[in-house]
């Protein structure tokens, strides 16, 4: 009977990570401010980490590469958030808004 | 007599619930993650979106515990909830009260386009997942502990580990330089 529990099913974790990816894409396309887009990027990174850990736990039990790669993803996410917040604060100081659609100076 | 019958009834009910309790907890964690993600994406206020992100982080930490990786769950809570979310909250406060005017949404046409752009990968990946062979190779215990993570990290993956630390140092210096540059330019 053990092993039939719902949390021992790989597909549920994969569906949750796919859902997080799609929610992140929806947020990036739909949010107006740069801060909301950054939060959506965090959702995508978390979905990727969950995917790695689930595949490591169910398909490759003897190595820890998925877990370690998720730790690397966390480190890269921390660095990315620091840089992105610096850029967003710079944009806010110069233009007095952080809306993604109105930033057109660097497009031309 | 009736008391003993009541006791036996309560015992049978508790064992029946106990058989379903892990599933119930797992479903609660899953629902928490999904509702938090929806709240993050479609809430009007950016502060509520941030709160939804915190809910998602806690839900994913619970999923890591369900995946027998408590170290990773601890790191998730420490790094994401403790550091990144606080950092984003500080940046929201520094960038002014943007949450006063509720202009976070972009209109129904953009919402329809974004929904299509988000649902298409979901359908595609669903098809891919359903067409794969059964990935389930039996469920044994997951033997990776913190000791093995540390051993692999300092044994085989030393170079990526050091490169991550270098990347974080470069990112911190870059962020400080951006802040200083903007202050001097103003």
Interface residues (C-beta under 8 A of the other chain):
Chain A: X3 X5 X6 X7 X8 X9 X10 X11 X12 X13 X14 X15 X16 X18 X19 X20 X21 X22 X23 X24 X25 X26 X27 X29 X30 X31 X32 X33 X35 X36 X38 X39 X40 X42 X43 X46 X49 X50 X53 X54 X56 X57 X58 X59 X61 X62 X63 X64 X65 X67 X68 X70 X71 X72 X74 X75 X76 X77 X78 X79 X80 X81 X82 X83 X85 X86 X87 X88 X89 X90 X92 X93 X94 X98 X99 X101
Chain B: X22 X23 X26 X27 X30 X33 X34 X37 X38 X40 X41 X42 X46 X49 X50 X53 X56 X57 X60 X63 X64 X66 X67 X68 X69 X71 X72 X75 X76 X79 X80 X83 X84 X87 X88 X91 X92 X94 X95 X96 X98 X103 X104 X105 X106 X110 X111 X113 X114 X115 X117 X118 X119 X121 X122 X125 X126 X129 X135 X136 X137 X138 X139 X140 X142 X143 X144 X148 X149 X152 X153 X157 X160 X164 X167 X168 X170 X171 X172 X174 X175 X178 X179 X181 X182 X186
